[in-house]
Amino acid sequence: MTGRESTISLEVYDPTGAIEADEHHAPRLADLKGKTICELSDRVWEDYRTFPVLRELLQKRFPDAKIIPYTEFPNVYGINADVLFKALKEKGCDAVIVGNAA
């Protein structure tokens, strides 16, 4: 070396492919009055037990809400997102219950 310092510039990219999201969630509904609530399940953890209870509690609190059971939708495990979104749109879902303990 001649005693001179050389400057090196490196540009590093995130290898995970992560991107920043401006919006993390859809805006919340003010309430569920008169809304169509759709249930989604991966058919793995006792949905046949929990969804009827959730359905009953929601109907008591929001009697004019329409609840479409998970049995009217495809299994969400491994489904193509476009197929799922199309099914949700066709049913007119305002809100979706996703996940069921486990």
Biopython code that builds the backbone (N, CA, C, O; Angstrom):
import numpy as np
from Bio.PDB.StructureBuilder import StructureBuilder

atoms = [
    (1, "MET", "N", (0.835, -1.194, 0.000)),
    (1, "MET", "CA", (0.000, 0.000, 0.000)),
    (1, "MET", "C", (0.869, 1.243, 0.000)),
    (1, "MET", "O", (1.998, 1.251, 0.490)),
    (2, "THR", "N", (0.330, 2.231, -0.536)),
    (2, "THR", "CA", (1.085, 3.477, -0.644)),
    (2, "THR", "C", (0.752, 4.433, 0.479)),
    (2, "THR", "O", (1.254, 5.557, 0.495)),
    (3, "GLY", "N", (-0.078, 4.021, 1.416)),
    (3, "GLY", "CA", (-0.474, 4.908, 2.490)),
    (3, "GLY", "C", (-1.731, 5.692, 2.182)),
    (3, "GLY", "O", (-2.260, 6.393, 3.045)),
    (4, "ARG", "N", (-2.200, 5.581, 0.984)),
    (4, "ARG", "CA", (-3.447, 6.259, 0.606)),
    (4, "ARG", "C", (-4.633, 5.381, 0.965)),
    (4, "ARG", "O", (-4.610, 4.170, 0.743)),
    (5, "GLU", "N", (-5.646, 5.983, 1.508)),
    (5, "GLU", "CA", (-6.873, 5.234, 1.788)),
    (5, "GLU", "C", (-7.767, 5.290, 0.561)),
    (5, "GLU", "O", (-7.955, 6.345, -0.045)),
    (6, "SER", "N", (-8.303, 4.155, 0.214)),
    (6, "SER", "CA", (-9.246, 4.156, -0.905)),
    (6, "SER", "C", (-10.664, 4.075, -0.349)),
    (6, "SER", "O", (-10.898, 3.459, 0.690)),
    (7, "THR", "N", (-11.584, 4.685, -1.032)),
    (7, "THR", "CA", (-12.979, 4.685, -0.614)),
    (7, "THR", "C", (-13.740, 3.667, -1.439)),
    (7, "THR", "O", (-13.681, 3.654, -2.668)),
    (8, "ILE", "N", (-14.446, 2.825, -0.732)),
    (8, "ILE", "CA", (-15.270, 1.820, -1.402)),
    (8, "ILE", "C", (-16.719, 2.077, -1.026)),
    (8, "ILE", "O", (-17.031, 2.321, 0.139)),
    (9, "SER", "N", (-17.573, 2.025, -1.982)),
    (9, "SER", "CA", (-19.006, 2.202, -1.746)),
    (9, "SER", "C", (-19.723, 0.907, -2.114)),
    (9, "SER", "O", (-19.576, 0.389, -3.221)),
    (10, "LEU", "N", (-20.488, 0.404, -1.176)),
    (10, "LEU", "CA", (-21.253, -0.821, -1.417)),
    (10, "LEU", "C", (-22.743, -0.537, -1.264)),
    (10, "LEU", "O", (-23.158, 0.188, -0.360)),
    (11, "GLU", "N", (-23.523, -1.104, -2.138)),
    (11, "GLU", "CA", (-24.975, -1.015, -2.008)),
    (11, "GLU", "C", (-25.457, -2.423, -1.683)),
    (11, "GLU", "O", (-25.227, -3.360, -2.447)),
    (12, "VAL", "N", (-26.126, -2.562, -0.546)),
    (12, "VAL", "CA", (-26.542, -3.881, -0.076)),
    (12, "VAL", "C", (-28.057, -4.003, -0.204)),
    (12, "VAL", "O", (-28.805, -3.110, 0.195)),
    (13, "TYR", "N", (-28.482, -5.102, -0.755)),
    (13, "TYR", "CA", (-29.906, -5.374, -0.914)),
    (13, "TYR", "C", (-30.357, -6.389, 0.125)),
    (13, "TYR", "O", (-29.590, -7.266, 0.521)),
    (14, "ASP", "N", (-31.595, -6.266, 0.560)),
    (14, "ASP", "CA", (-32.172, -7.207, 1.518)),
    (14, "ASP", "C", (-32.472, -8.516, 0.791)),
    (14, "ASP", "O", (-33.317, -8.533, -0.104)),
    (15, "PRO", "N", (-31.811, -9.599, 1.147)),
    (15, "PRO", "CA", (-32.020, -10.868, 0.434)),
    (15, "PRO", "C", (-33.359, -11.542, 0.737)),
    (15, "PRO", "O", (-33.746, -12.491, 0.056)),
    (16, "THR", "N", (-34.060, -11.053, 1.752)),
    (16, "THR", "CA", (-35.347, -11.681, 2.087)),
    (16, "THR", "C", (-36.451, -11.257, 1.137)),
    (16, "THR", "O", (-37.497, -11.903, 1.065)),
    (17, "GLY", "N", (-36.227, -10.185, 0.415)),
    (17, "GLY", "CA", (-37.267, -9.704, -0.486)),
    (17, "GLY", "C", (-38.359, -8.938, 0.242)),
    (17, "GLY", "O", (-39.406, -8.649, -0.338)),
    (18, "ALA", "N", (-38.126, -8.606, 1.509)),
    (18, "ALA", "CA", (-39.129, -7.896, 2.301)),
    (18, "ALA", "C", (-39.384, -6.512, 1.708)),
    (18, "ALA", "O", (-38.470, -5.850, 1.215)),
    (19, "ILE", "N", (-40.618, -6.102, 1.767)),
    (19, "ILE", "CA", (-40.979, -4.766, 1.308)),
    (19, "ILE", "C", (-41.712, -4.052, 2.429)),
    (19, "ILE", "O", (-42.308, -4.687, 3.299)),
    (20, "GLU", "N", (-41.663, -2.743, 2.403)),
    (20, "GLU", "CA", (-42.390, -1.975, 3.399)),
    (20, "GLU", "C", (-43.837, -1.833, 2.955)),
    (20, "GLU", "O", (-44.123, -1.524, 1.798)),
    (21, "ALA", "N", (-44.730, -2.063, 3.887)),
    (21, "ALA", "CA", (-46.156, -1.930, 3.591)),
    (21, "ALA", "C", (-46.644, -0.594, 4.127)),
    (21, "ALA", "O", (-46.375, -0.239, 5.274)),
    (22, "ASP", "N", (-47.362, 0.139, 3.291)),
    (22, "ASP", "CA", (-47.925, 1.409, 3.737)),
    (22, "ASP", "C", (-49.134, 1.187, 4.627)),
    (22, "ASP", "O", (-49.321, 1.892, 5.619)),
    (23, "GLU", "N", (-49.949, 0.211, 4.274)),
    (23, "GLU", "CA", (-51.130, -0.129, 5.066)),
    (23, "GLU", "C", (-51.016, -1.586, 5.471)),
    (23, "GLU", "O", (-50.864, -2.471, 4.629)),
    (24, "HIS", "N", (-51.091, -1.821, 6.765)),
    (24, "HIS", "CA", (-50.941, -3.187, 7.258)),
    (24, "HIS", "C", (-52.270, -3.935, 7.317)),
    (24, "HIS", "O", (-52.303, -5.159, 7.193)),
    (25, "HIS", "N", (-53.344, -3.211, 7.503)),
    (25, "HIS", "CA", (-54.653, -3.843, 7.621)),
    (25, "HIS", "C", (-55.694, -2.979, 6.913)),
    (25, "HIS", "O", (-55.501, -1.780, 6.710)),
    (26, "ALA", "N", (-56.776, -3.607, 6.552)),
    (26, "ALA", "CA", (-57.898, -2.849, 5.996)),
    (26, "ALA", "C", (-58.496, -2.000, 7.118)),
    (26, "ALA", "O", (-58.381, -2.360, 8.289)),
    (27, "PRO", "N", (-59.123, -0.897, 6.779)),
    (27, "PRO", "CA", (-59.767, -0.090, 7.823)),
    (27, "PRO", "C", (-60.834, -0.913, 8.544)),
    (27, "PRO", "O", (-61.532, -1.720, 7.931)),
    (28, "ARG", "N", (-60.946, -0.699, 9.839)),
    (28, "ARG", "CA", (-61.959, -1.412, 10.628)),
    (28, "ARG", "C", (-63.360, -0.933, 10.263)),
    (28, "ARG", "O", (-63.567, 0.227, 9.905)),
    (29, "LEU", "N", (-64.307, -1.846, 10.361)),
    (29, "LEU", "CA", (-65.710, -1.479, 10.188)),
    (29, "LEU", "C", (-66.177, -0.806, 11.475)),
    (29, "LEU", "O", (-65.727, -1.165, 12.563)),
    (30, "ALA", "N", (-67.070, 0.158, 11.355)),
    (30, "ALA", "CA", (-67.592, 0.835, 12.545)),
    (30, "ALA", "C", (-68.323, -0.156, 13.446)),
    (30, "ALA", "O", (-68.189, -0.107, 14.668)),
    (31, "ASP", "N", (-69.087, -1.045, 12.845)),
    (31, "ASP", "CA", (-69.747, -2.138, 13.563)),
    (31, "ASP", "C", (-70.161, -3.193, 12.546)),
    (31, "ASP", "O", (-69.902, -3.050, 11.351)),
    (32, "LEU", "N", (-70.797, -4.238, 13.020)),
    (32, "LEU", "CA", (-71.180, -5.338, 12.126)),
    (32, "LEU", "C", (-72.676, -5.347, 11.809)),
    (32, "LEU", "O", (-73.184, -6.311, 11.236)),
    (33, "LYS", "N", (-73.374, -4.287, 12.176)),
    (33, "LYS", "CA", (-74.809, -4.201, 11.894)),
    (33, "LYS", "C", (-75.065, -4.271, 10.397)),
    (33, "LYS", "O", (-74.532, -3.471, 9.628)),
    (34, "GLY", "N", (-75.881, -5.232, 9.991)),
    (34, "GLY", "CA", (-76.257, -5.366, 8.594)),
    (34, "GLY", "C", (-75.148, -5.844, 7.669)),
    (34, "GLY", "O", (-75.318, -5.848, 6.450)),
    (35, "LYS", "N", (-74.039, -6.237, 8.223)),
    (35, "LYS", "CA", (-72.901, -6.665, 7.406)),
    (35, "LYS", "C", (-72.970, -8.156, 7.090)),
    (35, "LYS", "O", (-73.641, -8.923, 7.780)),
    (36, "THR", "N", (-72.269, -8.544, 6.044)),
    (36, "THR", "CA", (-72.119, -9.958, 5.696)),
    (36, "THR", "C", (-70.766, -10.410, 6.228)),
    (36, "THR", "O", (-69.719, -9.907, 5.821)),
    (37, "ILE", "N", (-70.811, -11.369, 7.146)),
    (37, "ILE", "CA", (-69.607, -11.877, 7.805)),
    (37, "ILE", "C", (-69.341, -13.278, 7.278)),
    (37, "ILE", "O", (-70.208, -14.150, 7.345)),
    (38, "CYS", "N", (-68.162, -13.488, 6.765)),
    (38, "CYS", "CA", (-67.814, -14.787, 6.180)),
    (38, "CYS", "C", (-66.771, -15.489, 7.037)),
    (38, "CYS", "O", (-65.839, -14.868, 7.548)),
    (39, "GLU", "N", (-66.947, -16.783, 7.179)),
    (39, "GLU", "CA", (-66.016, -17.602, 7.953)),
    (39, "GLU", "C", (-65.085, -18.349, 6.999)),
    (39, "GLU", "O", (-65.525, -18.896, 5.987)),
    (40, "LEU", "N", (-63.808, -18.366, 7.330)),
    (40, "LEU", "CA", (-62.839, -19.130, 6.544)),
    (40, "LEU", "C", (-62.115, -20.104, 7.454)),
    (40, "LEU", "O", (-61.819, -19.787, 8.606)),
    (41, "SER", "N", (-61.832, -21.284, 6.938)),
    (41, "SER", "CA", (-61.170, -22.300, 7.747)),
    (41, "SER", "C", (-60.178, -23.097, 6.914)),
    (41, "SER", "O", (-60.330, -23.249, 5.702)),
    (42, "ASP", "N", (-59.154, -23.601, 7.603)),
    (42, "ASP", "CA", (-58.216, -24.521, 6.951)),
    (42, "ASP", "C", (-58.574, -25.971, 7.270)),
    (42, "ASP", "O", (-57.852, -26.896, 6.897)),
    (43, "ARG", "N", (-59.694, -26.157, 7.962)),
    (43, "ARG", "CA", (-60.235, -27.482, 8.294)),
    (43, "ARG", "C", (-59.272, -28.313, 9.155)),
    (43, "ARG", "O", (-59.300, -29.543, 9.111)),
    (44, "VAL", "N", (-58.429, -27.639, 9.931)),
    (44, "VAL", "CA", (-57.441, -28.359, 10.725)),
    (44, "VAL", "C", (-57.843, -28.480, 12.189)),
    (44, "VAL", "O", (-57.668, -29.545, 12.781)),
    (45, "TRP", "N", (-58.374, -27.425, 12.785)),
    (45, "TRP", "CA", (-58.578, -27.458, 14.219)),
    (45, "TRP", "C", (-60.031, -27.206, 14.616)),
    (45, "TRP", "O", (-60.420, -26.054, 14.811)),
    (46, "GLU", "N", (-60.806, -28.213, 14.734)),
    (46, "GLU", "CA", (-62.145, -28.222, 15.327)),
    (46, "GLU", "C", (-63.031, -27.033, 14.959)),
    (46, "GLU", "O", (-63.736, -26.490, 15.810)),
    (47, "ASP", "N", (-62.990, -26.641, 13.712)),
    (47, "ASP", "CA", (-63.845, -25.551, 13.254)),
    (47, "ASP", "C", (-65.319, -25.897, 13.413)),
    (47, "ASP", "O", (-66.149, -25.007, 13.599)),
    (48, "TYR", "N", (-65.647, -27.168, 13.342)),
    (48, "TYR", "CA", (-67.029, -27.615, 13.504)),
    (48, "TYR", "C", (-67.548, -27.335, 14.913)),
    (48, "TYR", "O", (-68.760, -27.329, 15.132)),
    (49, "ARG", "N", (-66.652, -27.104, 15.868)),
    (49, "ARG", "CA", (-67.058, -26.767, 17.234)),
    (49, "ARG", "C", (-67.083, -25.266, 17.472)),
    (49, "ARG", "O", (-68.031, -24.739, 18.054)),
    (50, "THR", "N", (-66.047, -24.582, 17.025)),
    (50, "THR", "CA", (-65.901, -23.174, 17.380)),
    (50, "THR", "C", (-66.741, -22.223, 16.531)),
    (50, "THR", "O", (-67.302, -21.260, 17.053)),
    (51, "PHE", "N", (-66.830, -22.482, 15.242)),
    (51, "PHE", "CA", (-67.597, -21.559, 14.402)),
    (51, "PHE", "C", (-69.076, -21.486, 14.784)),
    (51, "PHE", "O", (-69.628, -20.386, 14.781)),
    (52, "PRO", "N", (-69.745, -22.585, 15.112)),
    (52, "PRO", "CA", (-71.137, -22.452, 15.544)),
    (52, "PRO", "C", (-71.296, -21.571, 16.788)),
    (52, "PRO", "O", (-72.278, -20.839, 16.908)),
    (53, "VAL", "N", (-70.340, -21.640, 17.703)),
    (53, "VAL", "CA", (-70.397, -20.798, 18.905)),
    (53, "VAL", "C", (-70.199, -19.334, 18.521)),
    (53, "VAL", "O", (-70.950, -18.465, 18.967)),
    (54, "LEU", "N", (-69.195, -19.062, 17.700)),
    (54, "LEU", "CA", (-68.971, -17.686, 17.237)),
    (54, "LEU", "C", (-70.195, -17.152, 16.502)),
    (54, "LEU", "O", (-70.613, -16.012, 16.704)),
    (55, "ARG", "N", (-70.750, -17.987, 15.658)),
    (55, "ARG", "CA", (-71.929, -17.617, 14.868)),
    (55, "ARG", "C", (-73.088, -17.232, 15.792)),
    (55, "ARG", "O", (-73.742, -16.208, 15.594)),
    (56, "GLU", "N", (-73.324, -18.062, 16.790)),
    (56, "GLU", "CA", (-74.426, -17.798, 17.728)),
    (56, "GLU", "C", (-74.205, -16.487, 18.483)),
    (56, "GLU", "O", (-75.133, -15.689, 18.621)),
    (57, "LEU", "N", (-72.998, -16.263, 18.966)),
    (57, "LEU", "CA", (-72.696, -15.033, 19.699)),
    (57, "LEU", "C", (-72.835, -13.799, 18.805)),
    (57, "LEU", "O", (-73.368, -12.776, 19.234)),
    (58, "LEU", "N", (-72.362, -13.897, 17.583)),
    (58, "LEU", "CA", (-72.484, -12.767, 16.657)),
    (58, "LEU", "C", (-73.942, -12.485, 16.310)),
    (58, "LEU", "O", (-74.341, -11.323, 16.235)),
    (59, "GLN", "N", (-74.742, -13.529, 16.097)),
    (59, "GLN", "CA", (-76.165, -13.340, 15.757)),
    (59, "GLN", "C", (-76.925, -12.691, 16.903)),
    (59, "GLN", "O", (-77.842, -11.903, 16.671)),
    (60, "LYS", "N", (-76.552, -13.013, 18.139)),
    (60, "LYS", "CA", (-77.200, -12.374, 19.293)),
    (60, "LYS", "C", (-76.862, -10.889, 19.348)),
    (60, "LYS", "O", (-77.721, -10.056, 19.637)),
    (61, "ARG", "N", (-75.625, -10.575, 19.072)),
    (61, "ARG", "CA", (-75.181, -9.183, 19.169)),
    (61, "ARG", "C", (-75.565, -8.353, 17.945)),
    (61, "ARG", "O", (-75.858, -7.163, 18.062)),
    (62, "PHE", "N", (-75.561, -8.988, 16.768)),
    (62, "PHE", "CA", (-75.882, -8.298, 15.515)),
    (62, "PHE", "C", (-76.927, -9.108, 14.754)),
    (62, "PHE", "O", (-76.596, -9.779, 13.776)),
    (63, "PRO", "N", (-78.189, -9.054, 15.194)),
    (63, "PRO", "CA", (-79.218, -9.904, 14.595)),
    (63, "PRO", "C", (-79.456, -9.665, 13.102)),
    (63, "PRO", "O", (-79.932, -10.560, 12.404)),
    (64, "ASP", "N", (-79.134, -8.479, 12.611)),
    (64, "ASP", "CA", (-79.354, -8.214, 11.188)),
    (64, "ASP", "C", (-78.118, -8.512, 10.331)),
    (64, "ASP", "O", (-78.121, -8.255, 9.127)),
    (65, "ALA", "N", (-77.067, -9.051, 10.948)),
    (65, "ALA", "CA", (-75.878, -9.449, 10.184)),
    (65, "ALA", "C", (-76.143, -10.790, 9.513)),
    (65, "ALA", "O", (-76.850, -11.644, 10.048)),
    (66, "LYS", "N", (-75.570, -10.953, 8.348)),
    (66, "LYS", "CA", (-75.672, -12.220, 7.622)),
    (66, "LYS", "C", (-74.336, -12.942, 7.794)),
    (66, "LYS", "O", (-73.279, -12.378, 7.508)),
    (67, "ILE", "N", (-74.386, -14.184, 8.258)),
    (67, "ILE", "CA", (-73.156, -14.942, 8.466)),
    (67, "ILE", "C", (-73.122, -16.108, 7.491)),
    (67, "ILE", "O", (-74.039, -16.927, 7.448)),
    (68, "ILE", "N", (-72.060, -16.168, 6.717)),
    (68, "ILE", "CA", (-71.896, -17.248, 5.746)),
    (68, "ILE", "C", (-70.874, -18.227, 6.313)),
    (68, "ILE", "O", (-69.713, -17.863, 6.503)),
    (69, "PRO", "N", (-71.289, -19.467, 6.585)),
    (69, "PRO", "CA", (-70.404, -20.437, 7.236)),
    (69, "PRO", "C", (-69.217, -20.866, 6.375)),
    (69, "PRO", "O", (-69.248, -20.804, 5.146)),
    (70, "TYR", "N", (-68.185, -21.298, 7.065)),
    (70, "TYR", "CA", (-66.952, -21.737, 6.399)),
    (70, "TYR", "C", (-67.190, -22.878, 5.425)),
    (70, "TYR", "O", (-66.414, -23.067, 4.488)),
    (71, "THR", "N", (-68.250, -23.637, 5.637)),
    (71, "THR", "CA", (-68.544, -24.775, 4.757)),
    (71, "THR", "C", (-68.947, -24.337, 3.352)),
    (71, "THR", "O", (-68.966, -25.154, 2.431)),
    (72, "GLU", "N", (-69.270, -23.057, 3.181)),
    (72, "GLU", "CA", (-69.634, -22.544, 1.860)),
    (72, "GLU", "C", (-68.432, -21.984, 1.095)),
    (72, "GLU", "O", (-68.574, -21.435, 0.003)),
    (73, "PHE", "N", (-67.250, -22.136, 1.690)),
    (73, "PHE", "CA", (-66.020, -21.666, 1.056)),
    (73, "PHE", "C", (-65.047, -22.826, 0.922)),
    (73, "PHE", "O", (-65.143, -23.815, 1.649)),
    (74, "PRO", "N", (-64.110, -22.701, -0.009)),
    (74, "PRO", "CA", (-63.090, -23.751, -0.112)),
    (74, "PRO", "C", (-62.158, -23.719, 1.101)),
    (74, "PRO", "O", (-62.033, -22.699, 1.779)),
    (75, "ASN", "N", (-61.523, -24.830, 1.354)),
    (75, "ASN", "CA", (-60.499, -24.911, 2.387)),
    (75, "ASN", "C", (-59.421, -23.888, 2.046)),
    (75, "ASN", "O", (-58.921, -23.871, 0.921)),
    (76, "VAL", "N", (-59.055, -23.035, 3.004)),
    (76, "VAL", "CA", (-58.098, -21.971, 2.699)),
    (76, "VAL", "C", (-56.654, -22.452, 2.674)),
    (76, "VAL", "O", (-55.765, -21.718, 2.241)),
    (77, "TYR", "N", (-56.413, -23.663, 3.129)),
    (77, "TYR", "CA", (-55.038, -24.179, 3.134)),
    (77, "TYR", "C", (-54.592, -24.500, 1.711)),
    (77, "TYR", "O", (-55.148, -25.384, 1.060)),
    (78, "GLY", "N", (-53.605, -23.788, 1.247)),
    (78, "GLY", "CA", (-53.041, -24.058, -0.064)),
    (78, "GLY", "C", (-53.871, -23.580, -1.244)),
    (78, "GLY", "O", (-53.554, -23.910, -2.386)),
    (79, "ILE", "N", (-54.920, -22.815, -1.000)),
    (79, "ILE", "CA", (-55.760, -22.342, -2.106)),
    (79, "ILE", "C", (-55.100, -21.145, -2.790)),
    (79, "ILE", "O", (-54.391, -20.370, -2.149)),
    (80, "ASN", "N", (-55.329, -21.004, -4.054)),
    (80, "ASN", "CA", (-54.869, -19.853, -4.818)),
    (80, "ASN", "C", (-55.607, -18.620, -4.303)),
    (80, "ASN", "O", (-56.832, -18.631, -4.188)),
    (81, "ALA", "N", (-54.872, -17.568, -3.996)),
    (81, "ALA", "CA", (-55.469, -16.358, -3.438)),
    (81, "ALA", "C", (-56.554, -15.786, -4.343)),
    (81, "ALA", "O", (-57.576, -15.314, -3.845)),
    (82, "ASP", "N", (-56.358, -15.816, -5.648)),
    (82, "ASP", "CA", (-57.356, -15.271, -6.570)),
    (82, "ASP", "C", (-58.674, -16.029, -6.484)),
    (82, "ASP", "O", (-59.746, -15.428, -6.569)),
    (83, "VAL", "N", (-58.599, -17.341, -6.315)),
    (83, "VAL", "CA", (-59.809, -18.163, -6.183)),
    (83, "VAL", "C", (-60.548, -17.786, -4.900)),
    (83, "VAL", "O", (-61.771, -17.649, -4.896)),
    (84, "LEU", "N", (-59.799, -17.619, -3.822)),
    (84, "LEU", "CA", (-60.403, -17.254, -2.545)),
    (84, "LEU", "C", (-61.032, -15.863, -2.612)),
    (84, "LEU", "O", (-62.170, -15.681, -2.178)),
    (85, "PHE", "N", (-60.308, -14.880, -3.150)),
    (85, "PHE", "CA", (-60.838, -13.520, -3.250)),
    (85, "PHE", "C", (-62.103, -13.480, -4.103)),
    (85, "PHE", "O", (-63.041, -12.746, -3.795)),
    (86, "LYS", "N", (-62.125, -14.258, -5.158)),
    (86, "LYS", "CA", (-63.309, -14.313, -6.020)),
    (86, "LYS", "C", (-64.505, -14.855, -5.235)),
    (86, "LYS", "O", (-65.608, -14.317, -5.333)),
    (87, "ALA", "N", (-64.290, -15.917, -4.458)),
    (87, "ALA", "CA", (-65.373, -16.500, -3.656)),
    (87, "ALA", "C", (-65.882, -15.501, -2.621)),
    (87, "ALA", "O", (-67.089, -15.396, -2.404)),
    (88, "LEU", "N", (-64.979, -14.772, -1.986)),
    (88, "LEU", "CA", (-65.376, -13.777, -0.989)),
    (88, "LEU", "C", (-66.176, -12.650, -1.638)),
    (88, "LEU", "O", (-67.172, -12.193, -1.076)),
    (89, "LYS", "N", (-65.750, -12.205, -2.805)),
    (89, "LYS", "CA", (-66.471, -11.147, -3.521)),
    (89, "LYS", "C", (-67.857, -11.617, -3.939)),
    (89, "LYS", "O", (-68.839, -10.888, -3.796)),
    (90, "GLU", "N", (-67.930, -12.838, -4.457)),
    (90, "GLU", "CA", (-69.217, -13.374, -4.911)),
    (90, "GLU", "C", (-70.227, -13.457, -3.776)),
    (90, "GLU", "O", (-71.424, -13.268, -3.996)),
    (91, "LYS", "N", (-69.760, -13.735, -2.575)),
    (91, "LYS", "CA", (-70.653, -13.838, -1.415)),
    (91, "LYS", "C", (-70.931, -12.476, -0.785)),
    (91, "LYS", "O", (-71.774, -12.369, 0.106)),
    (92, "GLY", "N", (-70.233, -11.437, -1.234)),
    (92, "GLY", "CA", (-70.464, -10.087, -0.713)),
    (92, "GLY", "C", (-69.954, -9.874, 0.699)),
    (92, "GLY", "O", (-70.576, -9.149, 1.475)),
    (93, "CYS", "N", (-68.851, -10.482, 1.042)),
    (93, "CYS", "CA", (-68.308, -10.401, 2.405)),
    (93, "CYS", "C", (-67.849, -8.984, 2.752)),
    (93, "CYS", "O", (-67.059, -8.374, 2.032)),
    (94, "ASP", "N", (-68.363, -8.479, 3.868)),
    (94, "ASP", "CA", (-67.890, -7.206, 4.408)),
    (94, "ASP", "C", (-66.783, -7.448, 5.427)),
    (94, "ASP", "O", (-65.873, -6.633, 5.579)),
    (95, "ALA", "N", (-66.873, -8.579, 6.121)),
    (95, "ALA", "CA", (-65.903, -8.948, 7.155)),
    (95, "ALA", "C", (-65.644, -10.444, 7.046)),
    (95, "ALA", "O", (-66.499, -11.207, 6.598)),
    (96, "VAL", "N", (-64.456, -10.845, 7.460)),
    (96, "VAL", "CA", (-64.079, -12.252, 7.375)),
    (96, "VAL", "C", (-63.457, -12.683, 8.694)),
    (96, "VAL", "O", (-62.605, -11.989, 9.248)),
    (97, "ILE", "N", (-63.889, -13.829, 9.188)),
    (97, "ILE", "CA", (-63.254, -14.434, 10.357)),
    (97, "ILE", "C", (-62.254, -15.449, 9.815)),
    (97, "ILE", "O", (-62.631, -16.438, 9.186)),
    (98, "VAL", "N", (-60.976, -15.187, 10.070)),
    (98, "VAL", "CA", (-59.910, -16.064, 9.593)),
    (98, "VAL", "C", (-59.146, -16.554, 10.811)),
    (98, "VAL", "O", (-58.865, -15.787, 11.732)),
    (99, "GLY", "N", (-58.819, -17.817, 10.806)),
    (99, "GLY", "CA", (-58.095, -18.366, 11.945)),
    (99, "GLY", "C", (-59.086, -18.883, 12.962)),
    (99, "GLY", "O", (-60.184, -18.352, 13.130)),
    (100, "ASN", "N", (-58.671, -19.914, 13.621)),
    (100, "ASN", "CA", (-59.617, -20.570, 14.511)),
    (100, "ASN", "C", (-58.838, -21.311, 15.578)),
    (100, "ASN", "O", (-58.798, -22.541, 15.599)),
    (101, "ALA", "N", (-58.219, -20.546, 16.463)),
    (101, "ALA", "CA", (-57.383, -21.118, 17.527)),
    (101, "ALA", "C", (-56.226, -21.894, 16.924)),
    (101, "ALA", "O", (-55.561, -21.368, 16.032)),
    (102, "ALA", "N", (-55.962, -23.063, 17.343)),
    (102, "ALA", "CA", (-54.883, -23.967, 16.906)),
    (102, "ALA", "C", (-53.626, -23.784, 17.702)),
    (102, "ALA", "O", (-52.634, -24.470, 17.454)),
]
sb = StructureBuilder()
sb.init_structure("model")
sb.init_model(0)
sb.init_chain("A")
sb.init_seg("    ")
for serial, (resi, resn, name, xyz) in enumerate(atoms, 1):
    if name == "N":
        sb.init_residue(resn, " ", resi, " ")
    sb.init_atom(name, np.array(xyz, "f"), 0.0, 1.0, " ", f" {name:<3s}", serial, name[0])
structure = sb.get_structure()
